[in-house]
Amino acid sequence: MFDYRDLKVLSTAPALQVQGMGRLSDLLDDLVVYRRLEPMDPRLPSLQDAWRDMGLADSSIPRKLEQPYARVVTWLLQRARELDAPGQKIRQVIYLGDTATSDSIAFHNVLQVTGWSGWAFIASEQADAPPTIEHRDDGITLTNRWGAIAHWLCWLTEEQGVRIDASTAVIVDIDKTALGGRGRNSTPIDQARMEGVEQIVAQVLGERFDHDLFQRAYQELNQSRYHPFTADNQDYLAYTCLIIGAGLCSLEELIEDISTGRMADFEQFIRWVDARLCRADDLGLIDIHRTVYAHLRAGDPTPFKAFRRQEYLATVRRMGHLPNDVPIERRLQEEICLTGEVLAVVKWLKERDVIMLALSDKPDEASVPTPEQETEGYLPLHRVPTHIVGHPIEEWLPR
Ligand SMILES: [Mg+2]
């Protein structure tokens, strides 16, 4: 007999297993938005067309932690609900995520802008620690097992008495939640991004590309103590590695300038590069620099488009590509898989007529193919098939 108050079952649960192949779109269709907040579902209006109706001050794209982001997302949920159940009001929200800090803020913003009741499930797996689950007063449940999502759902419906029905909105985080579950399968997501940086730098520098120098620069500057310089922005980091690889400055010089405050932030750096590059004759590099600089000045938070395109290809290459019989440990290290337990709960929720939207903070350029790639058969990430990996939890879910 399954007892949701008892976590022991998670220690003794059957090993992780491959549960066939699937796509996020099997359950969510195109009810997906990537960072630009443009719904993939053509029935829903874009931010550019509807920002006034959404209650925004202008058409600039809010980031995940900002309150206007919650406005856009909940407005889209309401509009989507209206499309298939006219007159049906949303009264409560369920949020599935992987990051205690940012997903909590995004969840609280949703409650604040709507007045809905809500509950969030946030997991980051630590398979070598005893299973834990903590139900906080603010509606957020934190756990170190993806499988505990069944315990949480039982707790929600049985102990809290929450009725899941058409008045329920569900927000599913994609990155490291539905795809590449944090603590279990997030390595290949990070690897795809790093490969994207490396490939664009190698492409621009050609024979001058120094793999070891690139690795050193990337590992060093990717650390949080450089966030005042990189703003934790991977596009800025990729561009900086390119400039170091091109020899415009050495890694040591840059570290020195950052630590003494001579180089305050990335904007100063790119201006400095701009002044030096006008005397250079490296056309490939100048071309990339001009494009990045133009996007940056236009306020685009992902100015290094060429890098993100490489990241997209590196990500797709890591989905569903391994044969069915590779050991599970290797699969979780190399292939971006769907998180079986999250999928099982999404399916359970869908059967109860909720309205769902999946969110990704990955830039659209790293998530959706170009028109040319589309004609070659490339798909947006939520439509790419890959293996589903998880513990079988179906029989633990509430009836
Ligand atoms: Mg995430």
Residues whose N, C-alpha, C, O or C-beta is under 5 A from the ligand:
A	BS01	MG	D98 D173 D175 K176 T177
